[in-house]
Amino acid sequence: MSKIVLGGGIGGLSAAYYLRKKLPHEQIILIEGSSRTGGWIKSSRQVEGYIFEQGPRTLRLQGPKGENTLKLIDELNLGSLIKPIPSNHPAAINRMIYANGKLYSMPSSFWSIFKKTPPFSKPIVRYLLNDLTAPAKVIPERDESIYSFAERRFGKEIADYAISPLICGICAGDAKRVSVKFLMENLFDSEQRYGNISKGILYEVLFARNRKPKVIETDLFKRAKKEKWSVYSLSDGLETLPMRLEQALRKNNVDIKLNLSCAAVEFYKSKVQIYTSSGDKILTNHLISSLPAHVLGNLLVGHTKLKQLLQSITCVNVCVINLHFKKKVLNTEGFGFLVPPKENIPILGVTFDSCCFPHGEGTVLTVMMGGYWFDKYFGNNPTESDLLQTALNQIQTILGISEKPDTHKINILPNCIPQYVVGHNNKVDLINKYITANHLPLSLCGSSYYGVGINDVIMSAKNVIDNL
Ligand SMILES: Cc1cc2nc3c(=O)[nH]c(=O)nc-3n(C[C@H](O)[C@H](O)[C@H](O)COP(=O)(O)OP(=O)(O)OC[C@H]3O[C@@H](n4cnc5c(N)ncnc54)[C@H](O)[C@@H]3O)c2cc1C
């Protein structure tokens, strides 16, 4: 009996890849509802040669998850296509925020934390020291918003100008709703255990050195360390990664079925019945779902409690507008800027793509809008021309760009980024407990559970297959 993977985004493709490695002779079917694999990863090369990334644009190297992705890239022979941004490049050093009508560079070096860098009214080190004296607060629910945690430990300016725009940049979400465990689980645990973060860090340094996970020392990883990459992409855009994964899967007899949606999932004794959009039924003894949690929840027959838990992990809509200008229109170099929500303007941020990865004489920018605030600014049926006009007005005000772009692409991505609101980890625990207690032959991976970045998603796929 075949194993079935639902969804052909990077989560489903990676799951099928690790599954094929683990079970070389098993029949594997991957079911993807759309006409292509890759999910939100979509790169479109324009005739002049520059790339519009319509979803994600860079991968991070840091940590075991970053190392794991690099290993996958190595195994797929994509190493020669890597376009790194080295850590001394302006795009690695200069990340900005737009506050009080101005662009400000965020502190990026050890020494810069000792200087006053507006919009912060004090040197960053003073906010960090605040942790030593701020009273500890035991949170009985063992979770709170990342905004309230940052405000309690470091002060309101850090919560407003550092954490809130960061959360907009990572998940287009509201730091006042997103769980502290989304990014700062260790810091939160330190405070809960030791009374402040500093004591927790000291304890880790003194007693927990050996707990560092082993690094996957591939040649590519050594090259990345030597050349000091901060983030990277691939020369034909990030979509090269899912495209190459798809090729590798087809070559290894994974049956990838495009344009076939899963319409319902029914557990039947120790098996699972998949009902497809073409009216067929497929029986499997194990289902791996990489679908967004709420989508899987809607497909479940019965199992009301599991259904409700899955449906409660919701996503936000994001509008991504790629712009190309024939000449140089930026007078500052950097990765781009993010906008703290308290500024109340209708964009999340802008990336300076042609600064990160230069191509020819022109300028490529991407404006991100919406997220948690999509309905507030755009309602539920905005026109493309209104969205474009909003983006152009904002880059004129903030960056002084009055030229009209010669090319643009407007992409409305519905329900594209899950929101790990307060209580998220608890929900995921309950989901896993339900699956175990009811002996359901179901494994879950993808961006809804253990992190929203590509590295997190690939690792979630590897983990479910390792644990199968
Ligand atoms: C605008 C944006 C910018 C981002 N930037 C970055 C970045 O710079 N770096 C980074 O690391 N991450 C970034 N991310 C996050 C990253 O792109 C995603 O987390 C990741 O691509 C999600 O992969 P996935 O496989 O979990 O889900 P998806 O990509 O959503 O894949 C799920 C797949 O399931 C299919 N599907 C849905 N329903 C059904 C059904 N009923 N039957 C069959 N198939 C179905 C869909 O068509 C889709 O192909 C960004 C995300 C967005 C939206």
The ligand as an SDF file (V2000), in Angstrom:
LIG
                    3D

 53 58  0  0  0  0  0  0  0  0999 V2000
    5.2700   36.6610    1.0860 C   0  0  0  0  0  0  0  0  0  0  0  0
    6.0840   35.6140    1.8120 C   0  0  0  0  0  0  0  0  0  0  0  0
    7.4280   35.8560    2.0530 C   0  0  0  0  0  0  0  0  0  0  0  0
    8.1850   34.8760    2.7190 C   0  0  0  0  0  0  0  0  0  0  0  0
    9.5300   35.1040    2.8970 N   0  0  0  0  0  0  0  0  0  0  0  0
   10.3020   34.1100    3.3910 C   0  0  0  0  0  0  0  0  0  0  0  0
   11.7260   34.2290    3.3650 C   0  0  0  0  0  0  0  0  0  0  0  0
   12.2850   35.2170    2.8390 O   0  0  0  0  0  0  0  0  0  0  0  0
   12.4590   33.2070    3.8950 N   0  0  0  0  0  0  0  0  0  0  0  0
   11.8690   32.0820    4.4210 C   0  0  0  0  0  0  0  0  0  0  0  0
   12.5880   31.1780    4.9130 O   0  0  0  0  0  0  0  0  0  0  0  0
   10.5190   31.9220    4.4300 N   0  0  0  0  0  0  0  0  0  0  0  0
    9.7290   32.9010    3.9080 C   0  0  0  0  0  0  0  0  0  0  0  0
    8.3620   32.7220    3.8290 N   0  0  0  0  0  0  0  0  0  0  0  0
    7.7540   31.4950    4.3800 C   0  0  0  0  0  0  0  0  0  0  0  0
    7.8360   30.2970    3.4100 C   0  0  0  0  0  0  0  0  0  0  0  0
    7.7310   30.7090    2.0840 O   0  0  0  0  0  0  0  0  0  0  0  0
    6.7050   29.3170    3.7100 C   0  0  0  0  0  0  0  0  0  0  0  0
    6.6320   29.0230    5.0620 O   0  0  0  0  0  0  0  0  0  0  0  0
    6.8310   28.0050    2.9740 C   0  0  0  0  0  0  0  0  0  0  0  0
    7.0030   28.2120    1.6000 O   0  0  0  0  0  0  0  0  0  0  0  0
    5.5940   27.1530    3.2890 C   0  0  0  0  0  0  0  0  0  0  0  0
    5.7230   25.8930    2.6850 O   0  0  0  0  0  0  0  0  0  0  0  0
    4.6380   24.7600    2.9310 P   0  0  0  0  0  0  0  0  0  0  0  0
    5.0010   23.6120    2.0880 O   0  0  0  0  0  0  0  0  0  0  0  0
    4.4710   24.5580    4.3860 O   0  0  0  0  0  0  0  0  0  0  0  0
    3.2400   25.3950    2.4630 O   0  0  0  0  0  0  0  0  0  0  0  0
    2.7230   25.8880    1.0470 P   0  0  0  0  0  0  0  0  0  0  0  0
    3.7620   26.5810    0.2820 O   0  0  0  0  0  0  0  0  0  0  0  0
    1.4480   26.6190    1.3560 O   0  0  0  0  0  0  0  0  0  0  0  0
    2.3520   24.5180    0.2880 O   0  0  0  0  0  0  0  0  0  0  0  0
    1.1500   23.8310    0.4880 C   0  0  0  0  0  0  0  0  0  0  0  0
    0.7340   23.2140   -0.8400 C   0  0  0  0  0  0  0  0  0  0  0  0
   -0.4720   22.4840   -0.6480 O   0  0  0  0  0  0  0  0  0  0  0  0
   -1.3060   22.6650   -1.7700 C   0  0  0  0  0  0  0  0  0  0  0  0
   -2.6860   22.4090   -1.3590 N   0  0  0  0  0  0  0  0  0  0  0  0
   -3.5100   23.1770   -0.6030 C   0  0  0  0  0  0  0  0  0  0  0  0
   -4.6900   22.5730   -0.4240 N   0  0  0  0  0  0  0  0  0  0  0  0
   -4.6240   21.3730   -1.0570 C   0  0  0  0  0  0  0  0  0  0  0  0
   -5.5060   20.2750   -1.2000 C   0  0  0  0  0  0  0  0  0  0  0  0
   -6.7390   20.2900   -0.6550 N   0  0  0  0  0  0  0  0  0  0  0  0
   -5.0880   19.2090   -1.9090 N   0  0  0  0  0  0  0  0  0  0  0  0
   -3.8500   19.1450   -2.4550 C   0  0  0  0  0  0  0  0  0  0  0  0
   -2.9620   20.1790   -2.3540 N   0  0  0  0  0  0  0  0  0  0  0  0
   -3.3460   21.2580   -1.6580 C   0  0  0  0  0  0  0  0  0  0  0  0
   -1.0490   24.0980   -2.1780 C   0  0  0  0  0  0  0  0  0  0  0  0
   -1.4110   24.3050   -3.5380 O   0  0  0  0  0  0  0  0  0  0  0  0
    0.4420   24.2300   -1.9250 C   0  0  0  0  0  0  0  0  0  0  0  0
    1.2060   23.9250   -3.0660 O   0  0  0  0  0  0  0  0  0  0  0  0
    7.5760   33.6730    3.1720 C   0  0  0  0  0  0  0  0  0  0  0  0
    6.2140   33.4400    2.9210 C   0  0  0  0  0  0  0  0  0  0  0  0
    5.4730   34.3850    2.2380 C   0  0  0  0  0  0  0  0  0  0  0  0
    4.0320   34.0970    1.9400 C   0  0  0  0  0  0  0  0  0  0  0  0
  1  2  1  0
  2  3  1  0
  2 52  2  0
  3  4  2  0
  4  5  1  0
  4 50  1  0
  5  6  2  0
  6  7  1  0
  6 13  1  0
  7  8  2  0
  7  9  1  0
  9 10  1  0
 10 11  2  0
 10 12  1  0
 12 13  2  0
 13 14  1  0
 14 15  1  0
 14 50  1  0
 15 16  1  0
 16 17  1  0
 16 18  1  0
 18 19  1  0
 18 20  1  0
 20 21  1  0
 20 22  1  0
 22 23  1  0
 23 24  1  0
 24 25  2  0
 24 26  1  0
 24 27  1  0
 27 28  1  0
 28 29  2  0
 28 30  1  0
 28 31  1  0
 31 32  1  0
 32 33  1  0
 33 34  1  0
 33 48  1  0
 34 35  1  0
 35 36  1  0
 35 46  1  0
 36 37  1  0
 36 45  1  0
 37 38  2  0
 38 39  1  0
 39 40  1  0
 39 45  2  0
 40 41  1  0
 40 42  2  0
 42 43  1  0
 43 44  2  0
 44 45  1  0
 46 47  1  0
 46 48  1  0
 48 49  1  0
 50 51  2  0
 51 52  1  0
 52 53  1  0
M  END
$$$$
